[in-house]
Amino acid sequence: MAQADDAWNRLRLQGEAAALAPLLAEDWLLTHSDGRVQHRADDLQALATRPRRNTRMDNEDVRIRRYGDTAVVTGTSVQAALSDGQPWQGRLRFTRVWVLRTGRWQRVASHSSRLAPTGP
């Protein structure tokens, strides 16, 4: 399960929409930190066309809790990106829900909340 979650970050950094697709359930939903909801097809299309190109995606404080064929992954994601040509960076708390189906893990839901900057 941890390998599938790690592959998620690596494939997003590389912009590998086709390789990422099998990790996402057909009904997968992503709730962004600003409240927008994105469906699987829309997210994969955006990844393929790359209006936002992640240059960093590091996870911290990752915790995986498994409940039979379901796993909930929580942690902090430290990200940097170019979004429509503009640089962006931030820290987000995330929750990812994975389900084991026919011998492979698929993500069924994702949510992120932007953390306020800390320090001076």
WOMOVEN-V240975 format. One record per residue. SS is DSSP state (2 for helix, 1 for strand, 0 for the rest). Layout:
# WOMOVEN-V240975
SS / SS
This chain:
# WOMOVEN-V240975
0 / 2 / 2 / 2 / 2 / 2 / 2 / 2 / 2 / 2 / 2 / 2 / 2 / 2 / 0 / 0 / 2 / 2 / 2 / 2 / 2 / 0 / 0 / 1 / 1 / 1 / 1 / 1 / 1 / 1 / 1 / 0 / 0 / 0 / 0 / 0 / 1 / 1 / 1 / 2 / 2 / 2 / 2 / 2 / 2 / 2 / 2 / 2 / 2 / 0 / 0 / 1 / 1 / 1 / 1 / 1 / 1 / 1 / 1 / 1 / 1 / 1 / 1 / 1 / 1 / 1 / 1 / 0 / 0 / 1 / 1 / 1 / 1 / 1 / 1 / 1 / 1 / 1 / 1 / 1 / 1 / 1 / 1 / 0 / 0 / 1 / 1 / 1 / 1 / 1 / 1 / 1 / 1 / 1 / 1 / 1 / 1 / 1 / 1 / 1 / 1 / 0 / 0 / 1 / 1 / 1 / 1 / 1 / 1 / 1 / 1 / 1 / 1 / 1 / 0 / 0 / 0 / 0 / 0 / 0
